Amino acid sequence: MKKSNIIMLLAAIFPLALFVFPLWNITLEAPQYPIPLGMNIYINDFADANPYDIKNINLMNHYVGMKYIPDAIPEFKIFPIGIIITSIIGLIFAFKGNYKWFLAWFILMMVLSATGLYDFYLWEHDYGHNLDPKAIMKFTNPDGSVMGFQPPLFGTRHILNFTAHSYPRLGAYFLGLGITMALIAYLTGKKTS
């Protein structure tokens, strides 16, 4: 087996780590919570960073009219199937394909990852802006518009007395490593052909 094919083999396997490790984490810090509230997002589930964090986030968000964090979303069925299919395609390319196929897999994974991030942004936007008009507490921006409570897609954002952090976790790094290795496999194969 050529060196480029071995690299592509690893590239196809690494995204499967998403079934073990969290993809993303959102953490909320505030003076009233000595231990920050956090939520780990897996490819197929939401999980508490600490016991009862999601329950506490839901209780707090209820006051400003935000939706409850659901037990499941449609993406939890779609994303795992997508990762399995793309990993199988990557393995087929590793065993049967040439370096040009590695580039195709790299592009496919980049497009799917960008689509996943955009979907995450849309979910966060809806969650933070589609507020119940009958909420107990209402906050407005300086211009009089209703304040949104969207956490950042990536990075840190201050929302009232909360500091929201949103960053990738180990699963996302494995995914990124797999995608990067596919590009390396392509360049290695191109160089040796």
C-alpha positions in Angstrom: 0.0 0.0 0.0 1.3 3.4 -1.0 2.2 6.0 1.7 -0.6 8.3 0.4 -3.1 5.5 0.7 -2.1 4.8 4.3 -2.5 8.5 5.1 -6.0 8.4 3.5 -6.9 5.3 5.5 -6.2 7.2 8.7 -8.0 10.3 7.4 -11.1 8.2 6.9 -10.9 6.6 10.4 -10.3 9.8 12.5 -13.8 11.2 12.0 -15.3 8.1 13.7 -13.9 9.5 17.0 -17.0 11.8 16.9 -18.9 8.7 18.2 -16.7 8.8 21.4 -15.7 12.4 22.0 -17.8 15.6 22.2 -17.9 17.8 19.1 -18.5 21.1 20.8 -19.0 22.7 24.2 -21.0 25.8 25.3 -20.3 27.1 28.8 -22.1 29.9 30.6 -20.3 31.8 33.4 -22.1 34.2 35.8 -21.6 35.4 39.3 -24.6 33.4 40.6 -23.1 30.2 39.3 -19.7 29.5 41.1 -19.4 26.5 38.9 -20.1 27.5 35.3 -23.0 25.8 33.5 -22.0 23.8 30.4 -23.3 21.6 27.7 -21.3 19.2 25.6 -22.6 18.5 22.1 -22.0 15.1 20.7 -22.7 14.0 17.2 -25.9 12.3 18.5 -26.7 13.9 21.9 -26.5 16.8 24.3 -24.8 16.1 27.6 -24.3 18.0 30.9 -20.8 19.3 31.5 -21.7 19.0 35.2 -24.7 17.2 36.7 -28.0 19.0 35.9 -26.4 21.7 33.9 -28.9 21.4 31.0 -31.8 21.4 33.4 -30.5 24.6 35.1 -29.8 26.2 31.7 -33.4 25.4 30.7 -34.8 26.8 33.9 -32.8 30.0 33.5 -33.7 30.4 29.8 -37.4 30.0 30.6 -37.4 33.4 32.3 -36.3 35.2 29.1 -38.5 33.2 26.8 -35.9 30.9 25.2 -36.9 27.4 24.1 -35.9 24.4 26.2 -32.9 22.5 24.9 -34.5 19.4 23.5 -33.6 15.8 24.3 -33.1 15.2 20.5 -32.9 17.2 17.3 -33.2 15.8 13.7 -29.5 16.4 13.2 -28.7 13.7 15.8 -30.1 11.2 13.3 -28.6 12.7 10.1 -25.0 13.5 11.3 -24.1 10.0 12.5 -25.3 8.5 9.2 -23.3 11.2 7.3 -20.1 10.4 9.2 -20.4 6.7 8.7 -21.1 7.0 5.0 -18.2 9.5 4.4 -15.8 7.3 6.4 -16.8 4.3 4.3 -16.3 6.3 1.2 -12.9 7.4 2.5 -11.9 3.8 3.2 -12.9 2.7 -0.3 -10.8 5.6 -1.7 -7.9 4.5 0.5 -8.0 1.0 -0.8 -9.1 1.4 -4.3 -8.5 5.1 -5.3 -5.7 7.2 -6.5 -4.6 10.6 -5.1 -7.2 12.5 -7.1 -10.0 10.7 -5.2 -8.4 11.9 -1.9 -8.9 15.5 -3.0 -12.6 14.7 -3.8 -13.0 13.3 -0.3 -11.3 16.4 1.3 -13.6 18.7 -0.6 -16.7 16.6 0.3 -15.7 16.8 4.0 -15.0 20.5 3.9 -18.4 21.2 2.3 -20.2 18.9 4.8 -18.3 20.5 7.8 -19.2 24.0 6.6 -22.8 22.9 6.2 -22.8 21.5 9.7 -21.4 24.7 11.2 -24.0 26.8 9.3 -26.7 24.5 10.6 -25.4 25.0 14.1 -25.4 28.7 13.6 -29.0 28.6 12.5 -30.0 26.5 15.5 -28.3 28.9 17.8 -29.9 31.9 16.1 -33.4 30.5 16.4 -32.7 29.4 20.0 -31.5 32.9 21.0 -33.8 35.1 19.0 -37.2 33.3 18.7 -38.3 34.2 22.2 -41.7 33.6 23.8 -43.5 37.0 23.9 -45.1 36.0 27.2 -41.7 35.6 28.9 -41.4 36.6 32.5 -38.5 38.9 31.8 -38.0 41.1 28.8 -34.8 42.8 27.8 -34.2 45.4 25.0 -31.3 46.7 23.1 -30.4 50.5 23.3 -32.4 51.0 20.1 -35.5 49.4 21.7 -35.4 46.1 19.8 -35.8 42.9 21.7 -32.5 41.6 22.9 -31.3 38.2 21.6 -29.5 35.7 23.7 -27.6 33.8 21.0 -24.4 32.2 22.2 -21.4 32.7 19.9 -20.8 30.2 17.1 -17.1 30.3 18.1 -15.5 32.3 20.8 -16.7 34.3 23.8 -19.6 36.7 24.1 -21.0 38.7 27.0 -24.8 38.6 27.4 -26.1 40.6 30.3 -24.2 39.3 33.3 -23.3 36.0 31.6 -20.2 35.2 29.6 -20.9 32.5 27.0 -18.1 30.4 25.6 -18.5 28.2 22.5 -15.5 26.1 21.4 -14.8 22.8 19.6 -13.9 19.7 21.6 -11.8 16.6 21.0 -14.2 15.1 18.4 -14.0 18.2 16.3 -10.2 18.1 16.4 -10.3 14.5 15.2 -12.6 15.5 12.4 -10.3 18.3 11.4 -7.3 16.1 11.6 -9.0 13.6 9.3 -9.8 16.3 6.8 -6.3 17.7 6.9 -4.8 14.2 6.5 -6.9 13.7 3.3 -5.3 16.8 1.9 -1.9 15.6 2.9 -2.7 12.2 1.3 -3.6 14.0 -1.9 -0.4 16.1 -1.9 1.8 13.1 -1.1 0.1 11.0 -3.9 0.5 13.8 -6.4 4.2 14.3 -5.5 5.0 10.6 -5.9 2.9 10.0 -9.1 
